[in-house]
Amino acid sequence: MPTLLTGLDRLLCDPALRRPLRGRRLALLAHPASVSADLWHALDALAELPDLQLTAAFGPQHGLRGDKQDNMVESAEFFDPQHGIPVFSLYGTVRRPTPEMMSSFDVLLVDLQDLGCRIYTFITTLLYVLEAAALQGKEVWILDRPNPVGRPVEGLLLRPGWQSFVGAGPLPMRHGLTMGELACWFISEFELDLDCTVIRMQGWAPALAPGYGWPTGQRSWINPSPNAPSLAMARCYAGTVMLEGSSLSEGRGTTRPLELFGAPDLDARRLIAGMHSLAPTWLQGCRLRACWFEPTFHKHAGQLCHGIQIHVDDDAYRHESFRPWRLQSLAFKVLRQLQPDYPLWRDFPYEYELDRLAIDLINGSPLLRQWVDDPTATPGDLDAISRADEDAWLQMRQEFLLY
C-alpha cells in the first residue's frame, strides 16, 4: 500500500505549498482526529510554523478537542491560552459562522475527518463555512483526508425541502467522496462564488485491501466524534445511524456503539432469521451475531438488551458487497412484520427539529419509513428507487473525483 500523506501532512512538510498563506491571517476548523502523521493536533502543528499566523480556530459538533460525548450537546466558545486565539463554536449558539467570526481571518483552513455519510454533521458545517466565505469574500483551503469507507455509494438521495443539519444537500447516505471532493461539489451545486483550494492527499488508495479507504497499518484511528471508535463503526454507520430515529438502542453506552443494536423486548435470533428469509442478498459482505448488552447510558440504560452485532472486521468482510443502509432497513422491515405494533419510530426533537420525525430527517424524506410501515412493500420496491438514486449520484459525482 502506498504511503499516505493527508493534506495537513503535505502542508506541514512543504514550504512551497504554504507560500500563498504568508502574511495572511489564518483560522483552522478542526476536531480531535485532525492530526498529523506523528499524531500532533493540527492546531498545535500549524502554530509551530514560523511562516504561518493563526488568529482563530473553529470547532464543529463535539468540539475542537472533543469535549462533548452525546448528540445535541452544545460546545461553548473559549480562548485558547496556549496559542492566544479565540476558538469559536459552530455547534453552540450558532451553527453558521457570524460576520464577526469571519472577520478574524483571511483564509480558513478546514481539516475534518469525515465518515463518508451524509448525516455526519461535519459535512454540513463544511457547507455552512463555504457559504459564509462566499458571502464575506474569504478564501478556504481544504486539507483533504481519506473517506474511511471508500468509494461505494448507497441510499436514497435527500429530497427537495428536506435539508437540515443532518442533510446538507441531495446526497445519498453513502456518498463516496472525500471532504475536498465534497467541497468542490458543494461549490458547484449551490453556485458559490469563492476561492477554494484543495490540498490533495498523496497515496490514497480506496480500492486496496484491507482498508478500502482507510490506510490500515499506517495511521492510528482517532475518534472524529466520541461514538466513532473504529473503522468497523465507520463501515456500519451509514445504516446504523438510522437507529437514532428509532426506539432501538444503537449501542451508545457500550464499547461498540453503532456496530450493534437491540432492545429489551427484541428477539434477535428470530429477527436474523427473518432478515435472511426476506432479502438474503442485502446481508452480504458481513456477519451478524445475536448478542446481549446493557447500555450504561442513553436508550435502555441499565436494561439487558437482546440485539445484533454487525461484524465487518474479519475475513468475511466484502467491501463491494456490504450494504449497511439496506441491512438496517431490512432489520426495521422484518421487525415491523414480526411485531406490527412495535413502537419503532422515536418522536423527539432530533437536531432541534420539532415538526419532522427523526427517521425522516435522517433519510432525507419519509420514503424509507413509509416502505417499512407498508405491509405490501417488498425489498424490490425499495431497491428500485434506491438504485435509481445511486446510479444518478454515481454519474453526478464523476466530475468531482480528485483521486
ABEGO torsion letter per residue (X at the ends): XBBBBBAAAAAAABAAAAAAABGBBBBBBBBAABBBAAGBBAAAAAAABAABBBABBBBBBGEAAGABABBGBBBBBBBBAAAGBBBBBABBABABBBAAAAAABABBBBBBBBAGBAABAAAAAAAAAAAAAAAAGBBBBBBBBBBAAEABBBEBBBBBGABBAABABBBBABAGBBAAAAAAAAAAAAGBBBBBBBBBBBGBBAABOAAGGBBBGABBBBBABAABABAAAAAAAAAAAAAAABABBAGBGBABBGABBEBAABBAAAAAAAAAAABAAAABGBBBBBBBBBBABEBGBGBBBBBBBBBAABAABBAAABBAAAAAAAAAAAAAAABAABBABBBBBBGGBAABBAAAAAAGEAAAAAAAABAABBAAAAAAAAAAAAAAAAAAAAAABAX
